Amino acid sequence: MFKKALVLLSFCVMALPVTAQPWVQSEAEQDGQVNSVAFAPDGRTVASGTTGSIIGLWDVHSGREKGWLRGHLGIISSVAFSPDSKTLASASFDKSIKLWDVVDGKELRTLHGHSMEVGVVVFSPNGKMLASASRDKTARLWNVATGATLRSLPKQRYSVCAVAFSPDSNIIATADNTIKLWEVSTGQELRTLAIQPKVVQSLAFSPNGKLLASGGYDKTIKLWDVATGKELRSLLGVSNAVSSVAFSPDGKLIAGDSGRDAIKLWDVATGKELRTLIGHTHWVTSVAFSPDGNTLASGSADGTIKLWNVSTGAILLTIPVGIESAKH
């Protein structure tokens, strides 16, 4: 395992030497950093995963704590809600995935299978499957009801850093430095979209399933045609490695982190930058739209979640998530 002092904001740049890590933090700072945020589909709750191995549930309207989920033995790298908002999945550097009952906070089951840290977990839109990505260079598909592994996709050259389901749950996209599309039912590779010069850290399908967005360590956000595999455009204005990208529910906007503490919104149809959201004081690690598309949640190494008005760019709420909060 890597020492906590070398923990980075991105799951996939952990292998870089210390001299290449400009955002390495102290142990105290790392304990409070937010690595992942997720909006519940019912719009009432935001979940956070922290470096301190604790998951927080937060009321969207008041910012008040709704509960803490404890059980992982390592950094929480990713959190995701089921489509019915009743279950939360979490991925951890302890090599496991856990499923939680959102209402009572009870752990439902633990999924084992990866041999190294798990960096990403996502629910399929139909709620029947989970997909996970790991430093063991594999992506796995899981049966939510039983916790059984449905299949492990072929091993890639590098750590698999990103994974996403298509809206119909029939295709899964994965990325190390290569973006690939796979057929969920067979595990067969459908096509390779690109071999990038550096690691791809985030993937997101558009709501209609026609586009795939990718963000990576090469300081780009790109849009791809899923049917043809061709790159449609690269969004302008990105000034640093991209950890997270997300489409708005109507598919008209895309959000991504850009720069040390900035988030940008772009028009999907034109690629035009619409606005920059400034307010965090450290690296932004994760972004997620609310179900109605009016609010954007962001998590940061500054130990906070911020909720933003998408139309105006104004901060609606700041939620302090730092590990000290969880001790009370």
C-alpha positions as CSV (number, residue, x, y, z in Angstrom):
1,M,0.0,0.0,0.0
2,F,1.1,3.6,-0.6
3,K,1.8,5.7,2.4
4,K,-0.9,8.2,3.3
5,A,1.6,11.1,2.8
6,L,1.7,10.3,-0.9
7,V,-2.1,10.4,-1.4
8,L,-3.1,12.5,-4.4
9,L,-6.4,13.9,-5.5
10,S,-6.6,11.6,-8.4
11,F,-6.6,7.8,-8.0
12,C,-4.6,7.4,-11.2
13,V,-1.7,9.7,-10.6
14,M,-0.6,8.1,-7.4
15,A,2.3,6.4,-9.1
16,L,4.1,9.7,-9.8
17,P,7.2,10.5,-7.9
18,V,7.0,13.0,-5.1
19,T,8.8,15.6,-7.1
20,A,6.0,15.5,-9.6
21,Q,3.3,16.0,-7.0
22,P,2.7,19.7,-6.5
23,W,-0.5,19.2,-4.6
24,V,0.7,16.7,-1.9
25,Q,-0.9,17.6,1.4
26,S,-0.1,17.0,5.0
27,E,-1.7,14.0,6.7
28,A,-4.2,16.2,8.5
29,E,-5.2,17.9,5.3
30,Q,-5.6,14.6,3.5
31,D,-7.9,13.2,6.1
32,G,-10.4,15.9,5.2
33,Q,-10.1,16.0,1.5
34,V,-13.2,15.1,-0.5
35,N,-12.4,12.6,-3.3
36,S,-15.9,12.0,-4.6
37,V,-19.4,13.5,-4.5
38,A,-22.7,12.0,-5.8
39,F,-26.2,13.4,-6.0
40,A,-29.0,11.1,-5.1
41,P,-31.5,10.7,-8.0
42,D,-34.3,11.9,-5.7
43,G,-32.4,15.2,-5.3
44,R,-32.5,15.2,-1.5
45,T,-29.0,14.0,-0.6
46,V,-25.4,14.4,-1.5
47,A,-22.9,11.8,-0.6
48,S,-19.2,12.4,0.0
49,G,-16.2,10.0,0.1
50,T,-13.1,11.2,1.9
51,T,-9.5,10.3,2.4
52,G,-10.3,9.7,6.0
53,S,-12.2,6.4,5.1
54,I,-15.6,7.8,6.0
55,I,-18.6,8.5,3.8
56,G,-20.9,11.4,4.6
57,L,-24.6,11.9,3.7
58,W,-25.7,15.5,3.5
59,D,-29.1,17.3,3.2
60,V,-29.1,19.3,0.0
61,H,-31.3,22.1,1.2
62,S,-29.7,22.7,4.7
63,G,-26.3,21.2,4.3
64,R,-26.8,19.3,7.5
65,E,-25.3,15.9,8.2
66,K,-27.7,13.1,7.6
67,G,-25.3,10.3,8.6
68,W,-21.9,8.8,8.5
69,L,-21.1,5.4,7.0
70,R,-18.1,3.7,8.5
71,G,-16.6,0.3,7.6
72,H,-13.9,0.8,5.0
73,L,-10.3,0.4,6.1
74,G,-8.9,2.8,3.5
75,I,-9.4,5.9,1.5
76,I,-12.9,6.3,-0.1
77,S,-12.2,6.9,-3.7
78,S,-15.7,6.9,-5.2
79,V,-19.4,7.0,-4.2
80,A,-22.5,6.3,-6.3
81,F,-26.2,6.2,-5.7
82,S,-28.5,3.5,-7.1
83,P,-31.2,4.8,-9.5
84,D,-33.9,4.5,-6.7
85,S,-31.7,6.5,-4.2
86,K,-32.0,3.7,-1.7
87,T,-28.5,2.2,-1.9
88,L,-25.1,3.8,-2.0
89,A,-22.0,2.1,-3.4
90,S,-18.5,3.0,-2.3
91,A,-15.1,2.1,-3.6
92,S,-12.0,2.1,-1.4
93,F,-8.2,1.7,-1.4
94,D,-8.8,-1.2,0.9
95,K,-9.5,-3.1,-2.4
96,S,-13.2,-3.5,-1.7
97,I,-16.6,-2.2,-2.7
98,K,-19.4,-1.8,-0.2
99,L,-23.2,-1.4,-0.6
100,W,-25.0,0.6,2.0
101,D,-28.7,1.1,2.9
102,V,-29.1,4.9,2.7
103,V,-32.0,5.1,5.0
104,D,-30.6,3.3,8.1
105,G,-26.9,3.5,7.2
106,K,-26.4,-0.3,7.5
107,E,-23.8,-2.0,5.4
108,L,-25.6,-4.5,3.1
109,R,-22.6,-6.3,1.6
110,T,-18.9,-6.1,0.7
111,L,-17.7,-7.0,-2.7
112,H,-14.2,-8.6,-3.1
113,G,-12.4,-9.4,-6.3
114,H,-10.0,-6.7,-7.1
115,S,-6.4,-7.3,-6.1
116,M,-5.4,-3.7,-5.7
117,E,-7.0,-0.3,-4.8
118,V,-10.5,0.3,-6.3
119,G,-10.7,3.8,-7.7
120,V,-14.2,4.1,-9.2
121,V,-17.6,2.5,-8.8
122,V,-20.8,3.3,-10.7
123,F,-24.3,1.9,-10.9
124,S,-25.9,0.8,-14.2
125,P,-28.9,3.0,-15.1
126,N,-31.2,0.0,-14.7
127,G,-29.9,-0.5,-11.2
128,K,-29.0,-4.2,-11.7
129,M,-25.2,-3.9,-12.0
130,L,-22.2,-2.2,-10.7
131,A,-19.0,-1.4,-12.6
132,S,-15.7,-0.8,-10.9
133,A,-12.2,0.2,-12.0
134,S,-9.0,-0.7,-10.2
135,R,-5.2,-0.3,-10.1
136,D,-5.0,-4.0,-10.8
137,K,-5.6,-2.9,-14.4
138,T,-9.1,-4.4,-14.7
139,A,-12.7,-3.3,-14.7
140,R,-15.3,-5.6,-13.2
141,L,-19.1,-6.0,-13.5
142,W,-21.1,-7.0,-10.4
143,N,-24.6,-8.3,-9.7
144,V,-26.1,-5.8,-7.3
145,A,-28.6,-8.2,-5.8
146,T,-26.1,-11.0,-5.0
147,G,-22.7,-9.2,-4.9
148,A,-21.3,-11.8,-7.4
149,T,-18.8,-10.9,-10.1
150,L,-20.6,-11.1,-13.5
151,R,-17.3,-10.7,-15.4
152,S,-13.9,-9.2,-15.3
153,L,-12.9,-7.3,-18.4
154,P,-9.5,-8.1,-20.0
155,K,-6.5,-6.7,-18.2
156,Q,-5.3,-3.4,-19.6
157,R,-1.8,-2.0,-19.9
158,Y,-2.2,0.4,-17.0
159,S,-4.5,1.0,-14.1
160,V,-8.1,1.4,-15.2
161,C,-8.9,4.9,-14.0
162,A,-12.4,5.5,-15.3
163,V,-15.6,3.6,-16.1
164,A,-19.1,4.6,-17.2
165,F,-22.3,2.9,-18.3
166,S,-24.3,4.0,-21.3
167,P,-27.9,5.1,-20.5
168,D,-29.4,1.8,-21.7
169,S,-26.9,-0.2,-19.6
170,N,-25.8,-2.1,-22.6
171,I,-22.3,-0.6,-23.1
172,I,-19.5,0.2,-20.7
173,A,-16.7,2.5,-21.3
174,T,-13.3,2.1,-19.6
175,A,-10.1,4.1,-19.7
176,D,-6.5,3.8,-18.7
177,N,-4.7,5.9,-21.4
178,T,-6.9,4.1,-23.9
179,I,-10.6,4.6,-24.1
180,K,-12.5,1.4,-24.9
181,L,-16.2,0.5,-25.3
182,W,-17.4,-3.0,-24.3
183,E,-20.6,-4.9,-24.7
184,V,-22.0,-5.5,-21.2
185,S,-23.8,-8.8,-22.0
186,T,-20.8,-10.5,-23.5
187,G,-17.8,-8.6,-22.3
188,Q,-16.6,-8.2,-25.9
189,E,-14.7,-5.1,-26.9
190,L,-16.7,-3.0,-29.4
191,R,-14.2,-0.4,-30.3
192,T,-11.2,1.7,-29.2
193,L,-11.9,5.4,-29.3
194,A,-8.4,6.7,-28.6
195,I,-5.0,6.1,-27.3
196,Q,-4.2,9.2,-25.3
197,P,-0.7,10.5,-24.5
198,K,-1.6,10.5,-20.8
199,V,-4.1,8.9,-18.4
200,V,-7.8,9.5,-18.8
201,Q,-9.3,10.0,-15.4
202,S,-13.0,10.5,-16.0
203,L,-15.7,9.4,-18.5
204,A,-19.3,10.3,-18.8
205,F,-22.0,9.3,-21.4
206,S,-24.5,11.9,-22.5
207,P,-28.1,11.3,-21.5
208,N,-29.0,10.2,-25.0
209,G,-26.0,7.8,-25.2
210,K,-24.7,9.4,-28.4
211,L,-21.7,11.2,-26.9
212,L,-18.9,10.2,-24.5
213,A,-16.9,12.9,-22.6
214,S,-13.4,12.2,-21.4
215,G,-11.2,14.2,-19.1
216,G,-7.6,13.5,-18.4
217,Y,-4.1,14.2,-17.2
218,D,-3.3,15.7,-20.6
219,K,-5.4,18.8,-19.6
220,T,-8.2,18.2,-22.1
221,I,-11.9,17.4,-22.1
222,K,-12.9,15.7,-25.3
223,L,-16.3,14.7,-26.8
224,W,-16.5,11.5,-28.8
225,D,-19.1,10.1,-31.1
226,V,-20.1,6.7,-29.5
227,A,-21.4,5.2,-32.8
228,T,-18.3,6.0,-34.9
229,G,-15.6,6.4,-32.2
230,K,-14.5,9.7,-33.7
231,E,-13.4,12.7,-31.7
232,L,-16.0,15.5,-32.2
233,R,-14.2,18.3,-30.4
234,S,-11.9,19.3,-27.6
235,L,-13.3,21.8,-25.2
236,L,-11.2,25.0,-24.7
237,G,-10.2,26.6,-21.5
238,V,-8.9,23.7,-19.5
239,S,-5.7,24.7,-17.7
240,N,-4.8,21.6,-15.7
241,A,-5.4,17.9,-15.3
242,V,-9.1,17.0,-15.3
243,S,-10.3,14.7,-12.5
244,S,-14.1,14.7,-13.2
245,V,-16.6,15.4,-16.0
246,A,-20.4,15.3,-15.9
247,F,-23.2,16.0,-18.4
248,S,-26.3,17.9,-17.3
249,P,-29.5,15.8,-17.2
250,D,-30.8,17.4,-20.4
251,G,-27.4,16.8,-22.1
252,K,-26.9,20.5,-23.0
253,L,-24.1,21.3,-20.6
254,I,-20.9,19.6,-19.5
255,A,-19.1,20.4,-16.3
256,G,-15.5,19.7,-15.5
257,D,-12.7,20.8,-13.1
258,S,-10.2,23.1,-14.7
259,G,-7.2,24.5,-12.9
260,R,-6.3,24.3,-9.2
261,D,-9.6,25.4,-7.8
262,A,-11.9,26.1,-10.8
263,I,-14.9,24.4,-12.4
264,K,-16.1,25.3,-15.9
265,L,-19.4,24.8,-17.7
266,W,-19.5,24.3,-21.5
267,D,-22.3,24.2,-24.1
268,V,-22.2,20.7,-25.5
269,A,-23.6,21.7,-29.0
270,T,-21.0,24.4,-29.7
271,G,-18.2,23.7,-27.3
272,K,-18.4,27.2,-26.1
273,E,-17.3,27.9,-22.5
274,L,-20.2,29.4,-20.6
275,R,-18.9,30.3,-17.2
276,T,-16.2,29.5,-14.6
277,L,-17.1,28.7,-11.0
278,I,-14.6,29.9,-8.4
279,G,-14.9,29.3,-4.7
280,H,-12.8,26.3,-3.6
281,T,-9.4,26.9,-2.1
282,H,-7.8,23.7,-3.3
283,W,-8.0,21.2,-6.1
284,V,-11.5,20.2,-7.3
285,T,-11.8,16.4,-7.4
286,S,-15.4,15.6,-8.3
287,V,-18.5,17.2,-9.9
288,A,-22.1,16.0,-10.2
289,F,-25.3,17.6,-11.4
290,S,-28.6,17.5,-9.5
291,P,-31.3,15.4,-11.1
292,D,-33.1,18.6,-12.3
293,G,-29.9,20.1,-13.6
294,N,-30.3,23.3,-11.7
295,T,-27.5,22.6,-9.2
296,L,-24.0,21.4,-9.4
297,A,-22.2,19.7,-6.6
298,S,-18.4,19.8,-6.3
299,G,-15.9,18.2,-3.9
300,S,-12.5,19.5,-3.2
301,A,-9.2,18.8,-1.3
302,D,-10.1,21.9,0.7
303,G,-12.5,19.6,2.7
304,T,-15.7,21.0,1.4
305,I,-18.6,20.3,-0.9
306,K,-20.1,23.3,-2.7
307,L,-23.5,23.5,-4.3
308,W,-23.7,25.9,-7.2
309,N,-26.5,27.6,-9.1
310,V,-25.9,26.3,-12.7
311,S,-27.6,29.3,-14.3
312,T,-25.8,32.0,-12.4
313,G,-22.6,30.3,-11.1
314,A,-23.4,31.5,-7.6
315,I,-22.5,29.4,-4.6
316,L,-25.7,28.2,-2.9
317,L,-24.2,26.2,0.0
318,T,-20.8,25.2,1.4
319,I,-20.7,22.0,3.4
320,P,-17.6,21.4,5.5
321,V,-16.9,17.7,5.2
322,G,-13.5,17.5,6.9
323,I,-12.8,14.5,9.1
324,E,-13.1,16.5,12.3
325,S,-16.8,16.9,11.6
326,A,-17.2,13.2,11.6
327,K,-15.8,12.8,15.1
328,H,-18.7,14.7,16.7
